Amino acid sequence: MADGVARLTPQEAVIYLMVMASASDGAIRNEELRTIGRIVRSFPLFSDADENALVETAEACGALMSSKDGLHKVLEAAAAVLPDHLSETAYAAVVDVVTADETLDMTEIRVLELIRNALNVPDEGAQAIEHAARARHMTVDGAVS
């Protein structure tokens, strides 16, 4: 870390954001962990990533988050390395993770807002991503699971 900002790859930045968002409600649930793993296995962004390094990356994120101003350090580090064309991809990954446990509390909503702002995701893009996530969680009886 130089200048107090972690040096991440774009892939690590997205993993850090997913872990941070998952932990924002005080617990990282199994559904969220499975979703992070699925995203790393399926998003083209991670096609050359070492899935085995996921635990190491998540632990490094946890260490950074537990430091003074850790949440802001994660946001700053991610925003510093993610090119503009990956902002919505990163936000979509984060939304998938926080909606994986079928609940969304105020802390998670606030963290989504912080991530959206840090990555300069336009409102229209964020709304479309959130709408798509809601559609993916719809059940046969019309309820959002």
MARGU-367697 format. One record per atom (N, C-alpha, C): atom name; x, y, z. Coordinates in nm, 2 decimals. Atoms other than C-alpha are relative to their C-alpha. Layout:
REM residues N
{palum->CA | east->X | north->Y | up->Z} .
...
END
This chain:
REM residues 145
{palum->N | east->0.08 | north->-0.12 | up->0.00} .
{palum->CA | east->0.00 | north->0.00 | up->0.00} .
{palum->C | east->0.09 | north->0.12 | up->0.00} .
{palum->N | east->-0.07 | north->-0.13 | up->0.00} .
{palum->CA | east->0.14 | north->0.34 | up->-0.10} .
{palum->C | east->-0.11 | north->0.11 | up->0.01} .
{palum->N | east->0.09 | north->-0.12 | up->-0.02} .
{palum->CA | east->-0.02 | north->0.67 | up->0.00} .
{palum->C | east->-0.13 | north->-0.05 | up->0.07} .
{palum->N | east->0.11 | north->0.04 | up->-0.07} .
{palum->CA | east->-0.26 | north->0.47 | up->0.22} .
{palum->C | east->-0.11 | north->-0.07 | up->-0.09} .
{palum->N | east->0.10 | north->0.06 | up->0.09} .
{palum->CA | east->-0.44 | north->0.32 | up->-0.09} .
{palum->C | east->0.05 | north->-0.14 | up->-0.04} .
{palum->N | east->-0.04 | north->0.14 | up->0.04} .
{palum->CA | east->-0.43 | north->-0.06 | up->-0.15} .
{palum->C | east->0.01 | north->0.00 | up->-0.15} .
{palum->N | east->-0.02 | north->0.01 | up->0.15} .
{palum->CA | east->-0.30 | north->-0.15 | up->-0.50} .
{palum->C | east->-0.07 | north->-0.13 | up->-0.04} .
{palum->N | east->0.08 | north->0.12 | up->0.04} .
{palum->CA | east->-0.55 | north->-0.39 | up->-0.65} .
{palum->C | east->0.00 | north->-0.01 | up->-0.15} .
{palum->N | east->0.04 | north->0.02 | up->0.14} .
{palum->CA | east->-0.62 | north->-0.54 | up->-0.99} .
{palum->C | east->-0.15 | north->0.03 | up->-0.01} .
{palum->N | east->0.14 | north->-0.02 | up->0.02} .
{palum->CA | east->-0.96 | north->-0.47 | up->-1.14} .
{palum->C | east->-0.08 | north->-0.12 | up->0.06} .
{palum->N | east->0.07 | north->0.11 | up->-0.05} .
{palum->CA | east->-1.06 | north->-0.82 | up->-1.05} .
{palum->C | east->-0.01 | north->0.00 | up->0.15} .
{palum->N | east->0.00 | north->0.00 | up->-0.15} .
{palum->CA | east->-0.95 | north->-0.79 | up->-0.69} .
{palum->C | east->-0.09 | north->0.11 | up->0.05} .
{palum->N | east->0.08 | north->-0.12 | up->-0.04} .
{palum->CA | east->-1.13 | north->-0.45 | up->-0.67} .
{palum->C | east->-0.15 | north->-0.05 | up->0.01} .
{palum->N | east->0.14 | north->0.05 | up->0.00} .
{palum->CA | east->-1.46 | north->-0.62 | up->-0.76} .
{palum->C | east->-0.02 | north->-0.10 | up->0.11} .
{palum->N | east->0.01 | north->0.10 | up->-0.12} .
{palum->CA | east->-1.40 | north->-0.90 | up->-0.51} .
{palum->C | east->-0.01 | north->0.08 | up->0.13} .
{palum->N | east->0.00 | north->-0.08 | up->-0.12} .
{palum->CA | east->-1.32 | north->-0.64 | up->-0.24} .
{palum->C | east->-0.14 | north->0.07 | up->0.02} .
{palum->N | east->0.13 | north->-0.06 | up->-0.01} .
{palum->CA | east->-1.65 | north->-0.46 | up->-0.32} .
{palum->C | east->-0.11 | north->-0.10 | up->0.03} .
{palum->N | east->0.10 | north->0.10 | up->-0.03} .
{palum->CA | east->-1.85 | north->-0.78 | up->-0.31} .
{palum->C | east->0.01 | north->-0.04 | up->0.15} .
{palum->N | east->-0.02 | north->0.04 | up->-0.14} .
{palum->CA | east->-1.70 | north->-0.88 | up->0.02} .
{palum->C | east->-0.04 | north->0.11 | up->0.10} .
{palum->N | east->0.04 | north->-0.12 | up->-0.09} .
{palum->CA | east->-1.75 | north->-0.53 | up->0.17} .
{palum->C | east->-0.15 | north->0.01 | up->0.00} .
{palum->N | east->0.15 | north->-0.01 | up->0.00} .
{palum->CA | east->-2.11 | north->-0.52 | up->0.06} .
{palum->C | east->-0.06 | north->-0.12 | up->0.08} .
{palum->N | east->0.05 | north->0.11 | up->-0.07} .
{palum->CA | east->-2.17 | north->-0.87 | up->0.19} .
{palum->C | east->0.01 | north->0.01 | up->0.15} .
{palum->N | east->-0.03 | north->-0.01 | up->-0.14} .
{palum->CA | east->-2.02 | north->-0.79 | up->0.53} .
{palum->C | east->-0.07 | north->0.12 | up->0.06} .
{palum->N | east->0.06 | north->-0.13 | up->-0.05} .
{palum->CA | east->-2.21 | north->-0.45 | up->0.56} .
{palum->C | east->-0.11 | north->-0.02 | up->0.10} .
{palum->N | east->0.11 | north->0.02 | up->-0.09} .
{palum->CA | east->-2.50 | north->-0.60 | up->0.74} .
{palum->C | east->0.04 | north->-0.08 | up->0.13} .
{palum->N | east->-0.06 | north->0.06 | up->-0.12} .
{palum->CA | east->-2.27 | north->-0.76 | up->1.00} .
{palum->C | east->0.03 | north->-0.15 | up->-0.01} .
{palum->N | east->-0.03 | north->0.14 | up->0.02} .
{palum->CA | east->-2.25 | north->-1.11 | up->0.86} .
{palum->C | east->0.01 | north->-0.03 | up->-0.15} .
{palum->N | east->-0.01 | north->0.05 | up->0.14} .
{palum->CA | east->-2.14 | north->-1.28 | up->0.54} .
{palum->C | east->-0.07 | north->-0.13 | up->0.00} .
{palum->N | east->0.08 | north->0.12 | up->0.00} .
{palum->CA | east->-2.40 | north->-1.54 | up->0.47} .
{palum->C | east->0.04 | north->-0.10 | up->-0.11} .
{palum->N | east->-0.04 | north->0.11 | up->0.10} .
{palum->CA | east->-2.35 | north->-1.87 | up->0.28} .
{palum->C | east->-0.05 | north->0.03 | up->-0.14} .
{palum->N | east->0.06 | north->-0.03 | up->0.13} .
{palum->CA | east->-2.58 | north->-1.75 | up->0.00} .
{palum->C | east->0.09 | north->0.10 | up->-0.07} .
{palum->N | east->-0.08 | north->-0.11 | up->0.05} .
{palum->CA | east->-2.36 | north->-1.44 | up->-0.04} .
{palum->C | east->0.14 | north->-0.06 | up->-0.05} .
{palum->N | east->-0.13 | north->0.06 | up->0.03} .
{palum->CA | east->-2.04 | north->-1.65 | up->-0.04} .
{palum->C | east->-0.01 | north->-0.08 | up->-0.13} .
{palum->N | east->0.02 | north->0.08 | up->0.12} .
{palum->CA | east->-2.18 | north->-1.89 | up->-0.30} .
{palum->C | east->-0.02 | north->0.09 | up->-0.12} .
{palum->N | east->0.02 | north->-0.09 | up->0.12} .
{palum->CA | east->-2.29 | north->-1.59 | up->-0.52} .
{palum->C | east->0.14 | north->0.06 | up->-0.04} .
{palum->N | east->-0.14 | north->-0.05 | up->0.04} .
{palum->CA | east->-1.93 | north->-1.44 | up->-0.50} .
{palum->C | east->0.07 | north->-0.11 | up->-0.08} .
{palum->N | east->-0.06 | north->0.11 | up->0.07} .
{palum->CA | east->-1.80 | north->-1.78 | up->-0.61} .
{palum->C | east->-0.05 | north->-0.01 | up->-0.14} .
{palum->N | east->0.06 | north->0.01 | up->0.13} .
{palum->CA | east->-2.05 | north->-1.80 | up->-0.89} .
{palum->C | east->0.04 | north->0.11 | up->-0.10} .
{palum->N | east->-0.03 | north->-0.12 | up->0.08} .
{palum->CA | east->-1.97 | north->-1.45 | up->-1.01} .
{palum->C | east->0.15 | north->-0.02 | up->-0.05} .
{palum->N | east->-0.14 | north->0.02 | up->0.04} .
{palum->CA | east->-1.59 | north->-1.53 | up->-1.01} .
{palum->C | east->0.01 | north->-0.11 | up->-0.11} .
{palum->N | east->0.00 | north->0.11 | up->0.10} .
{palum->CA | east->-1.66 | north->-1.85 | up->-1.21} .
{palum->C | east->-0.06 | north->0.04 | up->-0.13} .
{palum->N | east->0.08 | north->-0.02 | up->0.12} .
{palum->CA | east->-1.90 | north->-1.69 | up->-1.46} .
{palum->C | east->0.02 | north->0.13 | up->-0.07} .
{palum->N | east->-0.01 | north->-0.13 | up->0.07} .
{palum->CA | east->-1.83 | north->-1.32 | up->-1.53} .
{palum->C | east->0.13 | north->-0.01 | up->-0.08} .
{palum->N | east->-0.12 | north->0.00 | up->0.08} .
{palum->CA | east->-1.59 | north->-1.28 | up->-1.82} .
{palum->C | east->0.12 | north->0.08 | up->0.06} .
{palum->N | east->-0.10 | north->-0.08 | up->-0.07} .
{palum->CA | east->-1.40 | north->-1.02 | up->-1.61} .
{palum->C | east->0.10 | north->-0.09 | up->0.07} .
{palum->N | east->-0.09 | north->0.09 | up->-0.08} .
{palum->CA | east->-1.26 | north->-1.31 | up->-1.41} .
{palum->C | east->0.05 | north->-0.12 | up->-0.08} .
{palum->N | east->-0.03 | north->0.12 | up->0.08} .
{palum->CA | east->-1.19 | north->-1.55 | up->-1.70} .
{palum->C | east->0.15 | north->-0.05 | up->0.02} .
{palum->N | east->-0.14 | north->0.04 | up->-0.03} .
{palum->CA | east->-0.81 | north->-1.55 | up->-1.62} .
{palum->C | east->0.03 | north->0.00 | up->0.15} .
{palum->N | east->-0.03 | north->-0.01 | up->-0.15} .
{palum->CA | east->-0.85 | north->-1.52 | up->-1.24} .
{palum->C | east->0.02 | north->-0.14 | up->0.06} .
{palum->N | east->-0.02 | north->0.13 | up->-0.08} .
{palum->CA | east->-0.73 | north->-1.79 | up->-1.00} .
{palum->C | east->-0.11 | north->-0.01 | up->0.10} .
{palum->N | east->0.11 | north->0.02 | up->-0.10} .
{palum->CA | east->-1.05 | north->-1.90 | up->-0.82} .
{palum->C | east->0.05 | north->-0.04 | up->0.14} .
{palum->N | east->-0.05 | north->0.05 | up->-0.13} .
{palum->CA | east->-0.83 | north->-2.06 | up->-0.55} .
{palum->C | east->0.05 | north->0.12 | up->0.08} .
{palum->N | east->-0.05 | north->-0.12 | up->-0.07} .
{palum->CA | east->-0.70 | north->-1.71 | up->-0.46} .
{palum->C | east->-0.11 | north->0.08 | up->0.06} .
{palum->N | east->0.12 | north->-0.08 | up->-0.05} .
{palum->CA | east->-1.05 | north->-1.59 | up->-0.38} .
{palum->C | east->0.00 | north->0.01 | up->0.15} .
{palum->N | east->0.00 | north->0.00 | up->-0.15} .
{palum->CA | east->-1.02 | north->-1.68 | up->-0.01} .
{palum->C | east->0.11 | north->0.10 | up->0.05} .
{palum->N | east->-0.10 | north->-0.10 | up->-0.03} .
{palum->CA | east->-0.69 | north->-1.49 | up->0.01} .
{palum->C | east->-0.04 | north->0.14 | up->-0.02} .
{palum->N | east->0.04 | north->-0.14 | up->0.04} .
{palum->CA | east->-0.83 | north->-1.19 | up->-0.16} .
{palum->C | east->-0.11 | north->0.05 | up->0.10} .
{palum->N | east->0.11 | north->-0.04 | up->-0.10} .
{palum->CA | east->-1.14 | north->-1.19 | up->0.07} .
{palum->C | east->0.06 | north->0.03 | up->0.13} .
{palum->N | east->-0.06 | north->-0.02 | up->-0.13} .
{palum->CA | east->-0.92 | north->-1.22 | up->0.38} .
{palum->C | east->0.08 | north->0.13 | up->0.00} .
{palum->N | east->-0.08 | north->-0.12 | up->0.01} .
{palum->CA | east->-0.70 | north->-0.93 | up->0.26} .
{palum->C | east->-0.10 | north->0.12 | up->0.00} .
{palum->N | east->0.10 | north->-0.10 | up->-0.01} .
{palum->CA | east->-1.02 | north->-0.73 | up->0.21} .
{palum->C | east->-0.05 | north->0.02 | up->0.14} .
{palum->N | east->0.04 | north->-0.01 | up->-0.14} .
{palum->CA | east->-1.13 | north->-0.81 | up->0.56} .
{palum->C | east->0.10 | north->0.07 | up->0.08} .
{palum->N | east->-0.10 | north->-0.07 | up->-0.08} .
{palum->CA | east->-0.80 | north->-0.69 | up->0.70} .
{palum->C | east->0.00 | north->0.15 | up->-0.03} .
{palum->N | east->0.01 | north->-0.15 | up->0.03} .
{palum->CA | east->-0.83 | north->-0.36 | up->0.51} .
{palum->C | east->-0.12 | north->0.06 | up->0.06} .
{palum->N | east->0.13 | north->-0.05 | up->-0.06} .
{palum->CA | east->-1.19 | north->-0.32 | up->0.62} .
{palum->C | east->0.01 | north->0.02 | up->0.15} .
{palum->N | east->-0.01 | north->-0.01 | up->-0.14} .
{palum->CA | east->-1.10 | north->-0.37 | up->0.98} .
{palum->C | east->0.10 | north->0.11 | up->0.05} .
{palum->N | east->-0.09 | north->-0.11 | up->-0.03} .
{palum->CA | east->-0.84 | north->-0.09 | up->0.96} .
{palum->C | east->-0.08 | north->0.13 | up->0.02} .
{palum->N | east->0.06 | north->-0.13 | up->-0.01} .
{palum->CA | east->-0.92 | north->0.27 | up->1.04} .
{palum->C | east->-0.05 | north->0.05 | up->-0.13} .
{palum->N | east->0.06 | north->-0.05 | up->0.12} .
{palum->CA | east->-1.16 | north->0.41 | up->0.78} .
{palum->C | east->0.01 | north->-0.11 | up->-0.11} .
{palum->N | east->-0.01 | north->0.11 | up->0.10} .
{palum->CA | east->-1.15 | north->0.06 | up->0.61} .
{palum->C | east->-0.10 | north->0.00 | up->-0.11} .
{palum->N | east->0.10 | north->0.00 | up->0.11} .
{palum->CA | east->-1.47 | north->0.10 | up->0.42} .
{palum->C | east->0.04 | north->0.10 | up->-0.11} .
{palum->N | east->-0.04 | north->-0.10 | up->0.09} .
{palum->CA | east->-1.35 | north->0.42 | up->0.26} .
{palum->C | east->0.13 | north->-0.04 | up->-0.07} .
{palum->N | east->-0.12 | north->0.05 | up->0.06} .
{palum->CA | east->-1.01 | north->0.26 | up->0.19} .
{palum->C | east->-0.04 | north->-0.10 | up->-0.11} .
{palum->N | east->0.04 | north->0.09 | up->0.10} .
{palum->CA | east->-1.18 | north->-0.02 | up->0.00} .
{palum->C | east->-0.06 | north->0.07 | up->-0.12} .
{palum->N | east->0.07 | north->-0.07 | up->0.11} .
{palum->CA | east->-1.40 | north->0.22 | up->-0.20} .
{palum->C | east->0.11 | north->0.08 | up->-0.08} .
{palum->N | east->-0.10 | north->-0.08 | up->0.07} .
{palum->CA | east->-1.10 | north->0.44 | up->-0.28} .
{palum->C | east->0.09 | north->-0.09 | up->-0.09} .
{palum->N | east->-0.09 | north->0.09 | up->0.07} .
{palum->CA | east->-0.88 | north->0.15 | up->-0.38} .
{palum->C | east->-0.07 | north->-0.06 | up->-0.13} .
{palum->N | east->0.07 | north->0.06 | up->0.12} .
{palum->CA | east->-1.15 | north->0.00 | up->-0.61} .
{palum->C | east->-0.02 | north->0.11 | up->-0.10} .
{palum->N | east->0.03 | north->-0.11 | up->0.10} .
{palum->CA | east->-1.24 | north->0.33 | up->-0.77} .
{palum->C | east->0.13 | north->0.04 | up->-0.07} .
{palum->N | east->-0.13 | north->-0.04 | up->0.06} .
{palum->CA | east->-0.87 | north->0.40 | up->-0.84} .
{palum->C | east->0.04 | north->-0.10 | up->-0.11} .
{palum->N | east->-0.05 | north->0.10 | up->0.10} .
{palum->CA | east->-0.82 | north->0.08 | up->-1.05} .
{palum->C | east->-0.11 | north->-0.04 | up->-0.10} .
{palum->N | east->0.10 | north->0.04 | up->0.09} .
{palum->CA | east->-1.16 | north->0.02 | up->-1.21} .
{palum->C | east->-0.02 | north->0.09 | up->-0.11} .
{palum->N | east->0.02 | north->-0.09 | up->0.12} .
{palum->CA | east->-1.18 | north->0.16 | up->-1.56} .
{palum->C | east->-0.15 | north->0.03 | up->-0.01} .
{palum->N | east->0.14 | north->-0.04 | up->0.01} .
{palum->CA | east->-1.51 | north->0.34 | up->-1.64} .
{palum->C | east->-0.09 | north->-0.11 | up->-0.06} .
{palum->N | east->0.08 | north->0.10 | up->0.06} .
{palum->CA | east->-1.63 | north->0.06 | up->-1.86} .
{palum->C | east->-0.03 | north->-0.12 | up->0.09} .
{palum->N | east->0.03 | north->0.11 | up->-0.10} .
{palum->CA | east->-1.62 | north->-0.18 | up->-1.56} .
{palum->C | east->-0.09 | north->0.04 | up->0.12} .
{palum->N | east->0.08 | north->-0.05 | up->-0.11} .
{palum->CA | east->-1.82 | north->0.04 | up->-1.32} .
{palum->C | east->-0.13 | north->-0.07 | up->0.02} .
{palum->N | east->0.13 | north->0.07 | up->0.00} .
{palum->CA | east->-2.16 | north->-0.11 | up->-1.41} .
{palum->C | east->0.02 | north->-0.15 | up->0.03} .
{palum->N | east->-0.03 | north->0.14 | up->-0.03} .
{palum->CA | east->-2.01 | north->-0.46 | up->-1.41} .
{palum->C | east->0.02 | north->-0.03 | up->0.14} .
{palum->N | east->-0.02 | north->0.01 | up->-0.15} .
{palum->CA | east->-1.88 | north->-0.41 | up->-1.06} .
{palum->C | east->-0.12 | north->0.02 | up->0.08} .
{palum->N | east->0.12 | north->-0.02 | up->-0.08} .
{palum->CA | east->-2.20 | north->-0.27 | up->-0.94} .
{palum->C | east->-0.10 | north->-0.11 | up->-0.02} .
{palum->N | east->0.09 | north->0.12 | up->0.02} .
{palum->CA | east->-2.40 | north->-0.56 | up->-1.09} .
{palum->C | east->0.04 | north->-0.11 | up->0.08} .
{palum->N | east->-0.06 | north->0.10 | up->-0.09} .
{palum->CA | east->-2.17 | north->-0.80 | up->-0.91} .
{palum->C | east->-0.04 | north->0.02 | up->0.14} .
{palum->N | east->0.03 | north->-0.04 | up->-0.14} .
{palum->CA | east->-2.23 | north->-0.62 | up->-0.58} .
{palum->C | east->-0.15 | north->-0.02 | up->0.02} .
{palum->N | east->0.15 | north->0.01 | up->-0.02} .
{palum->CA | east->-2.61 | north->-0.60 | up->-0.63} .
{palum->C | east->-0.03 | north->-0.15 | up->0.01} .
{palum->N | east->0.02 | north->0.14 | up->-0.01} .
{palum->CA | east->-2.61 | north->-0.98 | up->-0.70} .
{palum->C | east->0.03 | north->-0.06 | up->0.14} .
{palum->N | east->-0.04 | north->0.06 | up->-0.13} .
{palum->CA | east->-2.43 | north->-1.05 | up->-0.38} .
{palum->C | east->-0.09 | north->0.05 | up->0.11} .
{palum->N | east->0.09 | north->-0.04 | up->-0.11} .
{palum->CA | east->-2.64 | north->-0.83 | up->-0.15} .
{palum->C | east->-0.14 | north->-0.04 | up->-0.01} .
{palum->N | east->0.14 | north->0.05 | up->0.01} .
{palum->CA | east->-2.96 | north->-0.96 | up->-0.29} .
{palum->C | east->-0.01 | north->-0.16 | up->0.01} .
{palum->N | east->0.00 | north->0.15 | up->-0.01} .
{palum->CA | east->-2.85 | north->-1.33 | up->-0.26} .
{palum->C | east->-0.07 | north->-0.06 | up->0.12} .
{palum->N | east->0.06 | north->0.05 | up->-0.12} .
{palum->CA | east->-2.98 | north->-1.37 | up->0.09} .
{palum->C | east->-0.15 | north->0.04 | up->0.01} .
{palum->N | east->0.14 | north->-0.04 | up->0.01} .
{palum->CA | east->-3.32 | north->-1.23 | up->-0.02} .
{palum->C | east->-0.05 | north->0.10 | up->0.10} .
{palum->N | east->0.04 | north->-0.12 | up->-0.09} .
{palum->CA | east->-3.31 | north->-0.94 | up->0.23} .
{palum->C | east->0.09 | north->0.11 | up->-0.04} .
{palum->N | east->-0.08 | north->-0.12 | up->0.02} .
{palum->CA | east->-3.18 | north->-0.59 | up->0.19} .
{palum->C | east->-0.03 | north->0.10 | up->0.11} .
{palum->N | east->0.02 | north->-0.09 | up->-0.11} .
{palum->CA | east->-3.14 | north->-0.38 | up->0.50} .
{palum->C | east->0.06 | north->0.14 | up->-0.03} .
{palum->N | east->-0.04 | north->-0.14 | up->0.02} .
{palum->CA | east->-3.07 | north->-0.01 | up->0.53} .
{palum->C | east->0.15 | north->0.01 | up->-0.01} .
{palum->N | east->-0.14 | north->0.00 | up->0.01} .
{palum->CA | east->-2.70 | north->-0.07 | up->0.58} .
{palum->C | east->0.05 | north->-0.04 | up->-0.14} .
{palum->N | east->-0.04 | north->0.04 | up->0.13} .
{palum->CA | east->-2.67 | north->-0.26 | up->0.26} .
{palum->C | east->-0.04 | north->0.10 | up->-0.11} .
{palum->N | east->0.04 | north->-0.10 | up->0.10} .
{palum->CA | east->-2.87 | north->0.00 | up->0.07} .
{palum->C | east->0.10 | north->0.12 | up->0.01} .
{palum->N | east->-0.10 | north->-0.11 | up->-0.01} .
{palum->CA | east->-2.63 | north->0.27 | up->0.20} .
{palum->C | east->0.13 | north->-0.04 | up->-0.06} .
{palum->N | east->-0.12 | north->0.04 | up->0.06} .
{palum->CA | east->-2.33 | north->0.07 | up->0.10} .
{palum->C | east->-0.01 | north->-0.01 | up->-0.15} .
{palum->N | east->0.02 | north->0.00 | up->0.15} .
{palum->CA | east->-2.48 | north->0.02 | up->-0.25} .
{palum->C | east->0.01 | north->0.14 | up->-0.05} .
{palum->N | east->-0.01 | north->-0.14 | up->0.04} .
{palum->CA | east->-2.52 | north->0.40 | up->-0.27} .
{palum->C | east->0.14 | north->0.05 | up->0.00} .
{palum->N | east->-0.14 | north->-0.04 | up->-0.01} .
{palum->CA | east->-2.16 | north->0.45 | up->-0.16} .
{palum->C | east->0.08 | north->-0.05 | up->-0.12} .
{palum->N | east->-0.07 | north->0.06 | up->0.11} .
{palum->CA | east->-2.03 | north->0.21 | up->-0.42} .
{palum->C | east->-0.04 | north->0.06 | up->-0.13} .
{palum->N | east->0.05 | north->-0.07 | up->0.12} .
{palum->CA | east->-2.25 | north->0.36 | up->-0.69} .
{palum->C | east->0.06 | north->0.13 | up->-0.02} .
{palum->N | east->-0.06 | north->-0.13 | up->0.01} .
{palum->CA | east->-2.12 | north->0.70 | up->-0.61} .
{palum->C | east->0.15 | north->-0.01 | up->-0.02} .
{palum->N | east->-0.15 | north->0.01 | up->0.01} .
{palum->CA | east->-1.75 | north->0.59 | up->-0.58} .
{palum->C | east->0.03 | north->-0.04 | up->-0.14} .
{palum->N | east->-0.03 | north->0.05 | up->0.13} .
{palum->CA | east->-1.77 | north->0.42 | up->-0.92} .
{palum->C | east->-0.07 | north->0.08 | up->-0.11} .
{palum->N | east->0.07 | north->-0.09 | up->0.09} .
{palum->CA | east->-1.98 | north->0.70 | up->-1.08} .
{palum->C | east->-0.09 | north->-0.08 | up->-0.09} .
{palum->N | east->0.10 | north->0.07 | up->0.07} .
{palum->CA | east->-2.25 | north->0.46 | up->-1.19} .
{palum->C | east->-0.12 | north->0.09 | up->-0.02} .
{palum->N | east->0.11 | north->-0.09 | up->0.03} .
{palum->CA | east->-2.52 | north->0.67 | up->-1.36} .
{palum->C | east->-0.13 | north->-0.06 | up->0.06} .
{palum->N | east->0.13 | north->0.05 | up->-0.07} .
{palum->CA | east->-2.87 | north->0.65 | up->-1.19} .
{palum->C | east->-0.07 | north->-0.09 | up->-0.09} .
{palum->N | east->0.07 | north->0.09 | up->0.09} .
{palum->CA | east->-3.02 | north->0.50 | up->-1.51} .
{palum->C | east->0.06 | north->-0.14 | up->0.00} .
{palum->N | east->-0.07 | north->0.13 | up->0.00} .
{palum->CA | east->-2.76 | north->0.22 | up->-1.51} .
{palum->C | east->-0.02 | north->-0.07 | up->0.13} .
{palum->N | east->0.03 | north->0.07 | up->-0.13} .
{palum->CA | east->-2.80 | north->0.15 | up->-1.14} .
{palum->C | east->-0.14 | north->-0.05 | up->0.01} .
{palum->N | east->0.14 | north->0.04 | up->0.00} .
{palum->CA | east->-3.18 | north->0.14 | up->-1.17} .
{palum->C | east->-0.02 | north->-0.12 | up->-0.09} .
{palum->N | east->0.01 | north->0.12 | up->0.09} .
{palum->CA | east->-3.15 | north->-0.11 | up->-1.46} .
{palum->C | east->0.06 | north->-0.12 | up->0.06} .
{palum->N | east->-0.07 | north->0.12 | up->-0.07} .
{palum->CA | east->-2.91 | north->-0.33 | up->-1.27} .
{palum->C | east->-0.08 | north->-0.05 | up->0.12} .
{palum->N | east->0.08 | north->0.03 | up->-0.11} .
{palum->CA | east->-3.13 | north->-0.32 | up->-0.96} .
{palum->C | east->-0.13 | north->-0.07 | up->-0.04} .
{palum->N | east->0.12 | north->0.06 | up->0.06} .
{palum->CA | east->-3.44 | north->-0.40 | up->-1.17} .
{palum->C | east->0.03 | north->-0.14 | up->-0.05} .
{palum->N | east->-0.03 | north->0.13 | up->0.05} .
{palum->CA | east->-3.27 | north->-0.69 | up->-1.33} .
{palum->C | east->0.02 | north->-0.10 | up->0.11} .
{palum->N | east->-0.02 | north->0.09 | up->-0.12} .
{palum->CA | east->-3.16 | north->-0.83 | up->-0.99} .
{palum->C | east->-0.14 | north->-0.04 | up->0.06} .
{palum->N | east->0.13 | north->0.03 | up->-0.05} .
{palum->CA | east->-3.52 | north->-0.80 | up->-0.87} .
{palum->C | east->-0.07 | north->-0.10 | up->-0.09} .
{palum->N | east->0.06 | north->0.09 | up->0.09} .
{palum->CA | east->-3.64 | north->-0.98 | up->-1.18} .
{palum->C | east->0.06 | north->-0.15 | up->0.02} .
{palum->N | east->-0.06 | north->0.13 | up->-0.02} .
{palum->CA | east->-3.39 | north->-1.27 | up->-1.12} .
{palum->C | east->-0.05 | north->-0.07 | up->0.13} .
{palum->N | east->0.05 | north->0.06 | up->-0.13} .
{palum->CA | east->-3.53 | north->-1.32 | up->-0.77} .
{palum->C | east->-0.15 | north->-0.02 | up->0.01} .
{palum->N | east->0.14 | north->0.02 | up->0.00} .
{palum->CA | east->-3.89 | north->-1.33 | up->-0.87} .
{palum->C | east->-0.04 | north->-0.15 | up->0.00} .
{palum->N | east->0.04 | north->0.14 | up->-0.01} .
{palum->CA | east->-4.08 | north->-1.65 | up->-0.78} .
{palum->C | east->-0.13 | north->-0.02 | up->-0.09} .
{palum->N | east->0.12 | north->0.04 | up->0.08} .
{palum->CA | east->-4.37 | north->-1.83 | up->-0.96} .
{palum->C | east->-0.12 | north->0.07 | up->0.04} .
{palum->N | east->0.12 | north->-0.07 | up->-0.05} .
{palum->CA | east->-4.63 | north->-1.67 | up->-0.74} .
{palum->C | east->0.01 | north->0.15 | up->0.00} .
{palum->N | east->-0.01 | north->-0.15 | up->0.02} .
{palum->CA | east->-4.51 | north->-1.32 | up->-0.82} .
{palum->C | east->0.07 | north->0.07 | up->0.11} .
{palum->N | east->-0.06 | north->-0.07 | up->-0.11} .
{palum->CA | east->-4.33 | north->-1.25 | up->-0.50} .
{palum->C | east->0.15 | north->0.00 | up->-0.03} .
{palum->N | east->-0.14 | north->0.00 | up->0.01} .
{palum->CA | east->-3.97 | north->-1.14 | up->-0.48} .
{palum->C | east->0.05 | north->-0.08 | up->0.11} .
{palum->N | east->-0.05 | north->0.09 | up->-0.11} .
{palum->CA | east->-3.78 | north->-1.41 | up->-0.29} .
{palum->C | east->0.11 | north->0.06 | up->0.07} .
END
